[in-house]
Amino acid sequence: MQSFKKSVFFPIVLLIAGVAAFFLFLFVTGHDPDKKPLTLIHWVIGGMLIGPGFGYLIRWRKMRDESRP
């Protein structure tokens, strides 16, 4: 049995958690994207929250490709 960190579910959970954290950040700061567009700093913070999920997804894909004959 694979460990949870080596499965595909770990990056998916990180992606979902990053998106949820970004929306929570927007809610806590009181930013309404319908009234005012997101600024560069909002995009940077969103990328920092969502990015680790993509990194683990790339790592998982590389591990999967290396294990194939």
C-alpha positions in Angstrom: 0.0 0.0 0.0 1.3 3.4 -0.9 1.7 6.1 1.7 -0.7 9.0 1.5 2.0 11.5 0.5 3.0 9.4 -2.5 -0.6 9.0 -3.8 -2.3 11.4 -6.2 -4.7 12.4 -3.5 -2.1 14.4 -1.6 -1.5 17.0 -4.4 -5.3 17.2 -5.0 -5.9 17.9 -1.3 -3.2 20.5 -1.4 -4.8 22.2 -4.4 -8.3 22.2 -2.8 -6.9 23.5 0.5 -5.0 26.2 -1.3 -8.0 27.4 -3.2 -10.1 27.4 0.0 -7.3 29.3 1.9 -7.2 31.9 -0.9 -11.0 32.4 -0.7 -10.8 32.6 3.1 -8.0 35.2 2.7 -10.2 37.3 0.4 -13.2 36.9 2.8 -11.1 37.9 5.9 -9.6 40.9 4.2 -13.0 42.0 2.9 -12.1 42.0 -0.8 -15.0 41.7 -3.2 -13.7 40.7 -6.7 -17.1 41.8 -8.2 -16.6 45.4 -7.1 -12.8 45.7 -7.6 -10.4 43.5 -9.6 -7.7 41.5 -7.9 -4.4 43.3 -7.6 -1.0 41.9 -8.2 -0.4 41.1 -4.5 -3.7 39.1 -4.4 -2.5 37.0 -7.4 0.9 36.5 -5.7 -0.7 35.4 -2.5 -3.1 33.1 -4.4 -0.1 31.6 -6.2 1.7 31.0 -3.0 -1.3 29.2 -1.5 -2.2 27.1 -4.6 1.4 26.5 -6.0 2.5 23.7 -3.6 -0.3 21.5 -4.9 0.9 21.9 -8.4 4.5 21.2 -7.3 3.5 17.9 -5.6 1.4 17.0 -8.7 4.4 17.4 -10.9 6.5 15.3 -8.5 3.9 12.6 -8.4 3.8 12.5 -12.2 7.6 12.2 -12.4 7.6 9.4 -9.8 4.8 7.6 -11.7 6.7 7.9 -15.0 9.9 6.6 -13.5 8.2 3.6 -12.0 6.9 2.5 -15.4 9.0 0.0 -17.4 
